Amino acid sequence: MTSSLPRPRKSLGQHFLTDPNIIRKIIALADLRPDETVLEIGPGRGALTGALCRAVKTVVAVEVDANLGEYLSRTFSNVHNLDLRIGDALEFPFESLSAGTVVVANLPYNISTPILFRLLESRHRFDRLILMLQTEVARRLVAKPGGKTYGSLSVSMQRWTVPSLAFTVSPGCFHPPPEVGSAVVKLEVRKDSLIEPADDAHFLRIVRAAFAHRRKTLTNSLRDAGLDPDAITRGLADAGIEGSRRAETLSPDEFVTLARAITLP
């Protein structure tokens, strides 16, 4: 490894993972095979990257920081299965990845949610995702109906994946230590979300509208979002869902049924 370490940039939300035990736990959780391709978002100084390169056929690492990109290029100059890309993960062409790619990433916490949705737009390219996230976000991914942490992110992720919270990570495992707790989640892509026809944008619109006013009934929340009242009434009836219920009481599968039943003009 080169001696000149790039300094973390606060503007990019950089917190470099330094604990080798956590790296081993992530690799074990990913259950990687030698013939697989891994997408790593935000490799940082490469602490996890090296372990990934030793475990699989190809590692595609996407780093937005050009200084880190130069450092990684020097550090891994003799590692021939690393495909380093310098650029914004929010603009990366995930469609170009091979089917069955595994995502392993310590996501920047300030943009973790939009990256999650970008990844799941291309979920047919991925088999599973192992992600380091802020603990609060990780808990929202696995939250069950009825709880305060259950919301549109919970419904969306559970519609497209089977999420599980694997373990938490203390701030001392990073440099610099973040001010929030961290957790690693595993998201197994739901195969039914790949087979069944679905309009993701329509589904997300219904879910987000339903949760926009958590204390209101489904009927009122959907109306307040500007959806056609007649379409709402017909959709709720066709889905067999009472309009007097609140969004937090519906399961992800009920939201799928509701979204399919509501036909907007």
NUKE-847918 format. One record per residue (C-alpha): y negated, z, x negated; residue number from 1; residue in three letters. Coordinates in steps of 0.25 Angstrom, whole numbers. Last residue first. Example, Ala and Ser with C-alpha at 12.3 -4.5 7.8 and 13.67 -1.06 7.14 Angstrom:
2
- 4, 29, -55, 2, SER
- 18, 31, -49, 1, ALA
end
This chain:
265
- -36, -64, 226, 265, PRO
- -27, -53, 221, 264, LEU
- -13, -51, 224, 263, THR
- -9, -36, 224, 262, ILE
- 7, -35, 225, 261, ALA
- 10, -39, 210, 260, ARG
- 0, -28, 206, 259, ALA
- 6, -18, 215, 258, LEU
- 20, -20, 211, 257, THR
- 16, -19, 196, 256, VAL
- 8, -7, 199, 255, PHE
- 20, -1, 206, 254, GLU
- 28, -4, 193, 253, ASP
- 18, 4, 185, 252, PRO
- 19, 16, 194, 251, SER
- 9, 19, 204, 250, LEU
- 3, 34, 205, 249, THR
- -8, 32, 195, 248, GLU
- -14, 21, 204, 247, ALA
- -17, 30, 216, 246, ARG
- -9, 28, 229, 245, ARG
- -17, 25, 242, 244, SER
- -14, 11, 241, 243, GLY
- 1, 14, 244, 242, GLU
- 10, 4, 236, 241, ILE
- 20, -5, 243, 240, GLY
- 17, -16, 234, 239, ALA
- 14, -26, 245, 238, ASP
- 6, -15, 252, 237, ALA
- -2, -12, 240, 236, LEU
- -4, -27, 237, 235, GLY
- -9, -30, 251, 234, ARG
- -19, -19, 251, 233, THR
- -24, -23, 237, 232, ILE
- -25, -37, 240, 231, ALA
- -33, -34, 253, 230, ASP
- -42, -25, 245, 229, PRO
- -45, -36, 234, 228, ASP
- -46, -29, 221, 227, LEU
- -60, -25, 216, 226, GLY
- -56, -13, 207, 225, ALA
- -60, -4, 218, 224, ASP
- -50, -10, 227, 223, ARG
- -39, -7, 218, 222, LEU
- -43, 7, 216, 221, SER
- -45, 9, 231, 220, ASN
- -31, 4, 235, 219, THR
- -24, 11, 223, 218, LEU
- -31, 24, 228, 217, THR
- -42, 30, 220, 216, LYS
- -41, 42, 209, 215, ARG
- -37, 32, 198, 214, ARG
- -49, 23, 200, 213, HIS
- -46, 11, 190, 212, ALA
- -31, 14, 190, 211, PHE
- -28, 4, 202, 210, ALA
- -38, -6, 196, 209, ALA
- -31, -5, 182, 208, ARG
- -17, -7, 188, 207, VAL
- -21, -19, 197, 206, ILE
- -29, -26, 186, 205, ARG
- -18, -24, 176, 204, LEU
- -8, -30, 185, 203, PHE
- -17, -42, 188, 202, HIS
- -19, -44, 173, 201, ALA
- -4, -43, 170, 200, ASP
- 0, -53, 180, 199, ASP
- 15, -52, 181, 198, ALA
- 28, -60, 181, 197, PRO
- 40, -51, 178, 196, GLU
- 47, -54, 165, 195, ILE
- 39, -48, 154, 194, LEU
- 35, -35, 162, 193, SER
- 50, -33, 166, 192, ASP
- 53, -32, 151, 191, LYS
- 44, -20, 150, 190, ARG
- 38, -19, 135, 189, VAL
- 43, -6, 129, 188, GLU
- 30, 2, 125, 187, LEU
- 32, 12, 114, 186, LYS
- 21, 23, 113, 185, VAL
- 16, 30, 100, 184, VAL
- 5, 41, 102, 183, ALA
- -8, 45, 97, 182, SER
- -17, 56, 99, 181, GLY
- -32, 55, 98, 180, VAL
- -43, 57, 87, 179, GLU
- -36, 48, 78, 178, PRO
- -32, 52, 64, 177, PRO
- -38, 43, 53, 176, PRO
- -28, 40, 48, 175, HIS
- -16, 43, 57, 174, PHE
- -4, 52, 59, 173, CYS
- -14, 64, 60, 172, GLY
- -18, 60, 74, 171, PRO
- -4, 64, 79, 170, SER
- 6, 53, 84, 169, VAL
- 13, 54, 98, 168, THR
- 27, 49, 101, 167, PHE
- 34, 39, 109, 166, ALA
- 26, 37, 122, 165, LEU
- 34, 27, 130, 164, SER
- 30, 14, 137, 163, PRO
- 39, 4, 145, 162, VAL
- 30, -8, 145, 161, THR
- 23, -18, 154, 160, TRP
- 21, -10, 167, 159, ARG
- 21, 3, 159, 158, GLN
- 9, -2, 151, 157, MET
- 1, -6, 163, 156, SER
- 4, 6, 171, 155, VAL
- 0, 16, 160, 154, SER
- -12, 8, 156, 153, LEU
- -17, 8, 170, 152, SER
- -15, 23, 172, 151, GLY
- -6, 35, 170, 150, TYR
- -13, 45, 161, 149, THR
- -16, 54, 173, 148, LYS
- -2, 54, 178, 147, GLY
- 4, 49, 191, 146, GLY
- 11, 37, 186, 145, PRO
- 17, 39, 172, 144, LYS
- 10, 38, 159, 143, ALA
- 17, 30, 147, 142, VAL
- 5, 22, 143, 141, LEU
- -5, 32, 146, 140, ARG
- 1, 42, 137, 139, ARG
- 0, 32, 126, 138, ALA
- -15, 30, 129, 137, VAL
- -17, 45, 128, 136, GLU
- -9, 45, 115, 135, THR
- -18, 35, 108, 134, GLN
- -8, 24, 105, 133, LEU
- 2, 20, 94, 132, MET
- 11, 8, 100, 131, LEU
- 25, 4, 100, 130, ILE
- 26, -9, 108, 129, LEU
- 39, -15, 113, 128, ARG
- 45, -29, 115, 127, ASP
- 33, -37, 114, 126, PHE
- 29, -52, 116, 125, ARG
- 31, -51, 131, 124, HIS
- 20, -40, 131, 123, ARG
- 9, -49, 128, 122, SER
- -1, -43, 138, 121, GLU
- 5, -30, 134, 120, LEU
- 0, -31, 120, 119, LEU
- -14, -34, 125, 118, ARG
- -13, -22, 135, 117, PHE
- -10, -13, 124, 116, LEU
- -21, -19, 115, 115, ILE
- -31, -16, 126, 114, PRO
- -26, -1, 127, 113, THR
- -25, 2, 112, 112, SER
- -39, -3, 109, 111, ILE
- -46, 10, 104, 110, ASN
- -32, 16, 100, 109, TYR
- -30, 6, 89, 108, PRO
- -15, 3, 91, 107, LEU
- -4, 9, 82, 106, ASN
- 5, -3, 84, 105, ALA
- 20, -7, 85, 104, VAL
- 22, -19, 94, 103, VAL
- 36, -25, 94, 102, VAL
- 37, -40, 96, 101, THR
- 48, -45, 105, 100, GLY
- 42, -59, 107, 99, ALA
- 35, -64, 95, 98, SER
- 20, -62, 94, 97, LEU
- 10, -73, 97, 96, SER
- 8, -68, 111, 95, GLU
- 2, -56, 104, 94, PHE
- -10, -64, 100, 93, PRO
- -19, -53, 94, 92, PHE
- -33, -52, 101, 91, GLU
- -32, -37, 105, 90, LEU
- -25, -35, 91, 89, ALA
- -37, -39, 84, 88, ASP
- -35, -46, 71, 87, GLY
- -29, -47, 57, 86, ILE
- -14, -51, 59, 85, ARG
- -3, -46, 49, 84, LEU
- 10, -52, 50, 83, ASP
- 19, -42, 42, 82, LEU
- 33, -47, 38, 81, ASN
- 30, -51, 24, 80, HIS
- 26, -37, 19, 79, VAL
- 21, -40, 4, 78, ASN
- 6, -40, 8, 77, SER
- 8, -28, 17, 76, PHE
- -3, -19, 10, 75, THR
- -12, -31, 7, 74, ARG
- -12, -37, 21, 73, SER
- -13, -23, 27, 72, LEU
- -26, -20, 19, 71, TYR
- -32, -34, 23, 70, GLU
- -28, -31, 38, 69, GLY
- -34, -17, 37, 68, LEU
- -47, -23, 32, 67, ASN
- -46, -34, 43, 66, ALA
- -45, -23, 54, 65, ASP
- -38, -29, 67, 64, VAL
- -24, -28, 62, 63, GLU
- -12, -35, 69, 62, VAL
- 1, -33, 62, 61, ALA
- 13, -42, 66, 60, VAL
- 25, -36, 59, 59, VAL
- 37, -45, 57, 58, THR
- 52, -43, 55, 57, LYS
- 53, -28, 58, 56, VAL
- 54, -14, 52, 55, ALA
- 48, -15, 38, 54, ARG
- 36, -22, 43, 53, CYS
- 34, -11, 54, 52, LEU
- 35, 0, 43, 51, ALA
- 24, -7, 35, 50, GLY
- 15, -9, 48, 49, THR
- 15, 6, 52, 48, LEU
- 7, 10, 40, 47, ALA
- 0, -3, 39, 46, GLY
- -15, 1, 37, 45, ARG
- -19, -2, 51, 44, GLY
- -7, -9, 58, 43, PRO
- -16, -11, 70, 42, GLY
- -6, -19, 80, 41, ILE
- 8, -20, 75, 40, GLU
- 16, -31, 81, 39, LEU
- 31, -30, 77, 38, VAL
- 41, -41, 76, 37, THR
- 56, -38, 77, 36, GLU
- 68, -42, 68, 35, ASP
- 69, -29, 61, 34, PRO
- 70, -21, 74, 33, ARG
- 60, -11, 77, 32, LEU
- 62, 2, 85, 31, ASP
- 47, 4, 88, 30, ALA
- 50, 19, 89, 29, LEU
- 56, 20, 75, 28, ALA
- 44, 12, 69, 27, ILE
- 34, 21, 77, 26, ILE
- 41, 34, 72, 25, LYS
- 41, 29, 58, 24, ARG
- 26, 26, 58, 23, ILE
- 24, 40, 64, 22, ILE
- 32, 46, 52, 21, ASN
- 24, 38, 42, 20, PRO
- 11, 44, 47, 19, ASP
- -1, 35, 43, 18, THR
- -6, 28, 56, 17, LEU
- -20, 22, 54, 16, PHE
- -30, 26, 64, 15, HIS
- -40, 14, 66, 14, GLN
- -48, 14, 79, 13, GLY
- -55, 1, 75, 12, LEU
- -69, 6, 74, 11, SER
- -63, 18, 66, 10, LYS
- -59, 10, 55, 9, ARG
- -48, 16, 46, 8, PRO
- -50, 14, 31, 7, ARG
- -42, 3, 24, 6, PRO
- -33, 9, 13, 5, LEU
- -35, 5, -1, 4, SER
- -22, 9, -8, 3, SER
- -14, -3, -5, 2, THR
- 0, 0, 0, 1, MET
end
